[in-house]
Amino acid sequence: KGVDQSNGSGSNVWESIKFTTVGRNPMIFEDIMREAQHLATNRDMDYTTIYTSWGHNGWKPFGNPRRKRNIDSVILDDNISENVTNDIYEFLTCRPWYYERGIPYRRGYLLYGE
């Protein structure tokens, strides 16, 4: 393990793995990495992670992952929840439409209250 020194806070931890073998077939490594990715993805299924842009350095997690919240627990005006849910579903199923037109595939929502 190491610490990402780019922000000086020591909050971004990265890991490095080096595989060596006597044989010539790299498939075992691909299988191991695929399984590790699957386990990590399943572990995070109940959490939402917010990312922030670091410009040309890509995206980095912002804060700690938070447990997902059921949409029914959010108090919204009439039909807003249904409209947002439908819009999210439509957006997630239309990636090729954005790609074909050269439009960045991004979506953001600003919900505010009184």
GULUM-473838 format. One record per residue: residue in one letter; chain; x, y, z of N, C-alpha, C in turn. Coordinates in Angstrom, 1 decimal, m for minus. Layout:
N
<node 'A', 'A', <X, Y, Z>, <X, Y, Z>, <X, Y, Z>>
...
# end
This chain:
114
<node 'K', 'A', <0.8, m1.2, 0.0>, <0.0, 0.0, 0.0>, <0.9, 1.2, 0.0>>
<node 'G', 'A', <0.3, 2.3, m0.5>, <1.0, 3.6, m0.5>, <0.0, 4.7, m0.4>>
<node 'V', 'A', <0.6, 5.9, m0.3>, <m0.3, 7.1, m0.1>, <m0.1, 8.0, m1.3>>
<node 'D', 'A', <m1.2, 8.4, m1.9>, <m1.1, 9.4, m3.0>, <m0.7, 10.7, m2.4>>
<node 'Q', 'A', <0.4, 11.2, m2.8>, <1.0, 12.4, m2.3>, <0.5, 13.6, m3.0>>
<node 'S', 'A', <m0.3, 13.5, m4.1>, <m0.7, 14.6, m4.9>, <m1.5, 15.7, m4.2>>
<node 'N', 'A', <m2.2, 15.4, m3.1>, <m2.9, 16.4, m2.4>, <m2.3, 16.6, m1.0>>
<node 'G', 'A', <m1.3, 15.9, m0.6>, <m0.7, 16.1, 0.7>, <m1.4, 15.7, 1.9>>
<node 'S', 'A', <m2.7, 15.3, 1.7>, <m3.5, 14.9, 2.9>, <m3.3, 13.5, 3.3>>
<node 'G', 'A', <m2.8, 12.7, 2.4>, <m2.7, 11.3, 2.8>, <m4.0, 10.5, 2.8>>
<node 'S', 'A', <m5.0, 11.0, 2.2>, <m6.3, 10.4, 2.2>, <m6.6, 9.4, 1.1>>
<node 'N', 'A', <m5.8, 9.5, 0.1>, <m6.0, 8.6, m1.1>, <m5.0, 7.5, m1.0>>
<node 'V', 'A', <m5.5, 6.3, m0.8>, <m4.6, 5.1, m0.6>, <m4.7, 4.3, m1.9>>
<node 'W', 'A', <m3.6, 3.9, m2.5>, <m3.5, 3.0, m3.6>, <m2.8, 1.8, m3.3>>
<node 'E', 'A', <m3.0, 0.8, m4.1>, <m2.4, m0.5, m3.8>, <m1.7, m1.0, m5.1>>
<node 'S', 'A', <m0.7, m1.7, m5.0>, <0.1, m2.2, m6.1>, <0.3, m3.7, m5.9>>
<node 'I', 'A', <0.1, m4.5, m7.0>, <0.3, m5.9, m6.9>, <1.2, m6.3, m8.0>>
<node 'K', 'A', <2.2, m7.2, m7.7>, <3.1, m7.7, m8.8>, <3.0, m9.2, m8.8>>
<node 'F', 'A', <2.7, m9.7, m10.0>, <2.5, m11.2, m10.1>, <3.8, m11.7, m10.9>>
<node 'T', 'A', <4.2, m12.8, m10.4>, <5.3, m13.5, m11.1>, <4.9, m15.0, m11.2>>
<node 'T', 'A', <5.4, m15.7, m12.2>, <5.1, m17.1, m12.4>, <6.2, m17.8, m13.2>>
<node 'V', 'A', <6.2, m19.1, m13.0>, <7.2, m19.9, m13.8>, <6.6, m20.2, m15.2>>
<node 'G', 'A', <5.3, m20.3, m15.3>, <4.6, m20.7, m16.5>, <4.5, m19.5, m17.5>>
<node 'R', 'A', <3.9, m19.8, m18.6>, <3.8, m18.8, m19.6>, <2.3, m18.3, m19.9>>
<node 'N', 'A', <1.4, m18.9, m19.2>, <0.0, m18.6, m19.4>, <m0.5, m17.5, m18.5>>
<node 'P', 'A', <m0.8, m16.3, m19.0>, <m1.2, m15.2, m18.1>, <m2.7, m15.3, m17.7>>
<node 'M', 'A', <m3.4, m16.2, m18.2>, <m4.8, m16.3, m17.9>, <m5.1, m16.4, m16.4>>
<node 'I', 'A', <m4.3, m17.1, m15.7>, <m4.5, m17.2, m14.2>, <m4.6, m15.8, m13.6>>
<node 'F', 'A', <m3.7, m14.9, m14.0>, <m3.7, m13.6, m13.5>, <m4.9, m12.8, m13.9>>
<node 'E', 'A', <m5.3, m13.0, m15.1>, <m6.6, m12.3, m15.5>, <m7.8, m12.8, m14.7>>
<node 'D', 'A', <m7.8, m14.1, m14.5>, <m8.9, m14.7, m13.6>, <m8.9, m14.1, m12.2>>
<node 'I', 'A', <m7.7, m14.0, m11.6>, <m7.5, m13.5, m10.3>, <m8.0, m12.0, m10.2>>
<node 'M', 'A', <m7.6, m11.2, m11.2>, <m7.9, m9.8, m11.2>, <m9.4, m9.6, m11.5>>
<node 'R', 'A', <m10.0, m10.4, m12.3>, <m11.4, m10.4, m12.6>, <m12.2, m10.7, m11.3>>
<node 'E', 'A', <m11.8, m11.7, m10.6>, <m12.5, m12.1, m9.4>, <m12.4, m11.0, m8.3>>
<node 'A', 'A', <m11.2, m10.4, m8.2>, <m11.0, m9.3, m7.3>, <m11.9, m8.1, m7.6>>
<node 'Q', 'A', <m12.0, m7.8, m8.9>, <m12.8, m6.7, m9.3>, <m14.3, m7.0, m9.0>>
<node 'H', 'A', <m14.7, m8.2, m9.2>, <m16.1, m8.7, m9.0>, <m16.4, m8.5, m7.5>>
<node 'L', 'A', <m15.5, m9.0, m6.6>, <m15.6, m8.9, m5.2>, <m15.7, m7.5, m4.7>>
<node 'A', 'A', <m14.8, m6.6, m5.2>, <m14.8, m5.2, m4.9>, <m16.1, m4.5, m5.3>>
<node 'T', 'A', <m16.6, m4.8, m6.5>, <m17.8, m4.2, m7.0>, <m19.0, m4.6, m6.2>>
<node 'N', 'A', <m19.1, m5.9, m5.8>, <m20.2, m6.4, m5.0>, <m20.2, m5.8, m3.6>>
<node 'R', 'A', <m19.0, m5.5, m3.1>, <m18.9, m5.0, m1.8>, <m19.4, m3.5, m1.8>>
<node 'D', 'A', <m19.3, m2.8, m2.9>, <m19.7, m1.4, m2.9>, <m21.1, m1.2, m3.5>>
<node 'M', 'A', <m21.8, m2.3, m3.7>, <m23.2, m2.2, m4.3>, <m24.1, m1.4, m3.4>>
<node 'D', 'A', <m24.0, m1.5, m2.1>, <m24.9, m0.8, m1.2>, <m24.5, 0.6, m0.9>>
<node 'Y', 'A', <m23.5, 1.1, m1.6>, <m22.9, 2.5, m1.3>, <m22.9, 3.3, m2.5>>
<node 'T', 'A', <m22.9, 4.6, m2.3>, <m22.8, 5.6, m3.4>, <m21.5, 6.4, m3.2>>
<node 'T', 'A', <m20.7, 6.5, m4.2>, <m19.5, 7.3, m4.1>, <m19.6, 8.5, m5.0>>
<node 'I', 'A', <m19.3, 9.6, m4.5>, <m19.3, 10.9, m5.2>, <m17.8, 11.1, m5.7>>
<node 'Y', 'A', <m17.7, 11.5, m6.9>, <m16.4, 11.8, m7.5>, <m16.2, 13.2, m7.8>>
<node 'T', 'A', <m15.0, 13.8, m7.8>, <m14.8, 15.1, m8.1>, <m13.7, 15.1, m9.2>>
<node 'S', 'A', <m13.8, 16.1, m10.1>, <m12.8, 16.2, m11.2>, <m11.5, 16.8, m10.7>>
<node 'W', 'A', <m10.4, 16.2, m11.1>, <m9.1, 16.7, m10.9>, <m8.4, 17.1, m12.2>>
<node 'G', 'A', <m9.3, 17.7, m13.1>, <m8.8, 18.2, m14.4>, <m8.3, 17.1, m15.2>>
<node 'H', 'A', <m7.1, 17.2, m15.7>, <m6.4, 16.2, m16.6>, <m6.0, 15.0, m15.8>>
<node 'N', 'A', <m6.0, 15.1, m14.5>, <m5.6, 13.9, m13.7>, <m6.8, 12.9, m13.4>>
<node 'G', 'A', <m7.9, 13.2, m14.0>, <m9.0, 12.3, m13.9>, <m10.0, 12.6, m12.8>>
<node 'W', 'A', <m10.7, 11.6, m12.3>, <m11.7, 11.7, m11.2>, <m11.2, 11.0, m10.0>>
<node 'K', 'A', <m11.5, 11.6, m8.8>, <m11.1, 11.0, m7.6>, <m12.3, 11.0, m6.6>>
<node 'P', 'A', <m12.4, 10.0, m5.8>, <m13.5, 10.0, m4.8>, <m13.5, 11.2, m3.9>>
<node 'F', 'A', <m14.7, 11.7, m3.6>, <m14.9, 12.9, m2.8>, <m15.5, 12.4, m1.5>>
<node 'G', 'A', <m14.8, 12.4, m0.4>, <m15.4, 11.9, 0.9>, <m15.5, 10.4, 0.9>>
<node 'N', 'A', <m16.2, 9.9, 1.9>, <m16.4, 8.5, 2.1>, <m17.7, 8.0, 1.4>>
<node 'P', 'A', <m17.7, 6.8, 0.9>, <m18.9, 6.3, 0.3>, <m20.0, 6.3, 1.3>>
<node 'R', 'A', <m21.2, 6.5, 0.9>, <m22.4, 6.6, 1.8>, <m23.4, 5.5, 1.4>>
<node 'R', 'A', <m24.0, 5.0, 2.4>, <m25.0, 3.9, 2.2>, <m26.1, 4.5, 1.3>>
<node 'K', 'A', <m26.5, 3.7, 0.3>, <m27.6, 4.1, m0.6>, <m28.9, 4.3, 0.2>>
<node 'R', 'A', <m29.7, 5.2, m0.3>, <m30.9, 5.6, 0.3>, <m32.1, 5.3, m0.7>>
<node 'N', 'A', <m33.1, 4.7, m0.1>, <m34.3, 4.4, m1.0>, <m35.0, 5.7, m1.4>>
<node 'I', 'A', <m35.3, 5.7, m2.7>, <m36.0, 6.9, m3.2>, <m37.2, 7.3, m2.5>>
<node 'D', 'A', <m37.9, 6.3, m1.9>, <m39.2, 6.6, m1.2>, <m38.9, 7.3, 0.1>>
<node 'S', 'A', <m37.7, 7.3, 0.6>, <m37.3, 8.0, 1.8>, <m37.1, 9.5, 1.6>>
<node 'V', 'A', <m37.0, 9.9, 0.3>, <m36.8, 11.3, m0.1>, <m38.1, 12.0, m0.3>>
<node 'I', 'A', <m38.3, 13.1, 0.4>, <m39.6, 13.8, 0.3>, <m39.5, 14.9, m0.8>>
<node 'L', 'A', <m40.3, 14.6, m1.9>, <m40.3, 15.5, m3.0>, <m41.8, 15.9, m3.4>>
<node 'D', 'A', <m41.9, 17.0, m4.1>, <m43.2, 17.4, m4.6>, <m43.8, 16.3, m5.5>>
<node 'D', 'A', <m45.1, 16.5, m5.8>, <m45.8, 15.5, m6.7>, <m45.0, 15.1, m7.9>>
<node 'N', 'A', <m44.9, 13.9, m8.2>, <m44.3, 13.3, m9.4>, <m42.9, 13.6, m9.6>>
<node 'I', 'A', <m42.2, 14.4, m8.8>, <m40.8, 14.7, m9.0>, <m40.0, 13.4, m8.9>>
<node 'S', 'A', <m40.2, 12.6, m7.9>, <m39.5, 11.3, m7.8>, <m39.6, 10.5, m9.0>>
<node 'E', 'A', <m40.8, 10.3, m9.5>, <m41.1, 9.5, m10.6>, <m40.4, 10.1, m11.9>>
<node 'N', 'A', <m40.5, 11.4, m12.0>, <m39.9, 12.0, m13.2>, <m38.3, 11.9, m13.2>>
<node 'V', 'A', <m37.7, 12.1, m12.0>, <m36.3, 11.9, m11.9>, <m35.9, 10.4, m12.2>>
<node 'T', 'A', <m36.6, 9.5, m11.6>, <m36.3, 8.1, m11.8>, <m36.4, 7.7, m13.3>>
<node 'N', 'A', <m37.5, 8.2, m14.0>, <m37.7, 7.9, m15.4>, <m36.5, 8.6, m16.2>>
<node 'D', 'A', <m36.1, 9.8, m15.8>, <m35.1, 10.5, m16.6>, <m33.8, 9.7, m16.4>>
<node 'I', 'A', <m33.5, 9.2, m15.2>, <m32.2, 8.5, m15.0>, <m32.3, 7.2, m15.8>>
<node 'Y', 'A', <m33.4, 6.5, m15.8>, <m33.5, 5.2, m16.6>, <m33.3, 5.5, m18.1>>
<node 'E', 'A', <m33.9, 6.6, m18.6>, <m33.7, 7.0, m20.0>, <m32.3, 7.3, m20.3>>
<node 'F', 'A', <m31.7, 8.1, m19.4>, <m30.3, 8.5, m19.6>, <m29.4, 7.2, m19.7>>
<node 'L', 'A', <m29.6, 6.3, m18.8>, <m28.7, 5.1, m18.7>, <m28.9, 4.2, m19.9>>
<node 'T', 'A', <m30.0, 4.3, m20.6>, <m30.2, 3.4, m21.7>, <m30.0, 4.1, m23.1>>
<node 'C', 'A', <m29.5, 5.3, m23.0>, <m29.3, 6.1, m24.3>, <m27.8, 6.5, m24.5>>
<node 'R', 'A', <m26.9, 5.8, m24.0>, <m25.5, 6.2, m24.1>, <m25.1, 6.3, m25.6>>
<node 'P', 'A', <m25.5, 5.4, m26.5>, <m25.1, 5.5, m27.9>, <m25.6, 6.8, m28.6>>
<node 'W', 'A', <m26.7, 7.3, m28.2>, <m27.3, 8.6, m28.7>, <m26.3, 9.7, m28.4>>
<node 'Y', 'A', <m25.8, 9.8, m27.2>, <m24.8, 10.8, m26.9>, <m23.5, 10.7, m27.6>>
<node 'Y', 'A', <m23.0, 9.4, m27.7>, <m21.8, 9.1, m28.4>, <m21.8, 9.5, m29.8>>
<node 'E', 'A', <m22.9, 9.2, m30.5>, <m23.1, 9.4, m32.0>, <m23.0, 10.9, m32.2>>
<node 'R', 'A', <m23.5, 11.8, m31.3>, <m23.6, 13.2, m31.5>, <m22.4, 14.0, m30.9>>
<node 'G', 'A', <m21.5, 13.2, m30.3>, <m20.3, 13.9, m29.7>, <m20.7, 14.7, m28.4>>
<node 'I', 'A', <m21.8, 14.3, m27.8>, <m22.2, 15.0, m26.5>, <m21.6, 14.3, m25.3>>
<node 'P', 'A', <m21.0, 15.0, m24.4>, <m20.5, 14.3, m23.2>, <m21.6, 13.5, m22.5>>
<node 'Y', 'A', <m21.4, 12.3, m22.1>, <m22.4, 11.4, m21.5>, <m22.3, 11.7, m20.0>>
<node 'R', 'A', <m23.0, 12.8, m19.6>, <m23.1, 13.2, m18.2>, <m24.5, 13.6, m17.8>>
<node 'R', 'A', <m24.8, 13.5, m16.6>, <m26.1, 13.9, m16.1>, <m25.9, 14.4, m14.7>>
<node 'G', 'A', <m26.5, 15.5, m14.3>, <m26.5, 16.0, m13.0>, <m27.8, 16.5, m12.5>>
<node 'Y', 'A', <m28.1, 16.4, m11.3>, <m29.3, 16.9, m10.7>, <m29.1, 17.8, m9.5>>
<node 'L', 'A', <m29.8, 18.9, m9.5>, <m29.7, 19.8, m8.3>, <m31.0, 19.8, m7.7>>
<node 'L', 'A', <m31.1, 19.2, m6.5>, <m32.3, 19.2, m5.7>, <m32.1, 20.2, m4.5>>
<node 'Y', 'A', <m33.1, 21.1, m4.3>, <m32.9, 22.0, m3.2>, <m34.2, 22.1, m2.4>>
<node 'G', 'A', <m34.2, 22.6, m1.3>, <m35.3, 22.6, m0.4>, <m35.4, 23.9, 0.3>>
<node 'E', 'A', <m36.5, 24.1, 1.1>, <m36.7, 25.3, 1.8>, <m36.5, 25.1, 3.3>>
# end
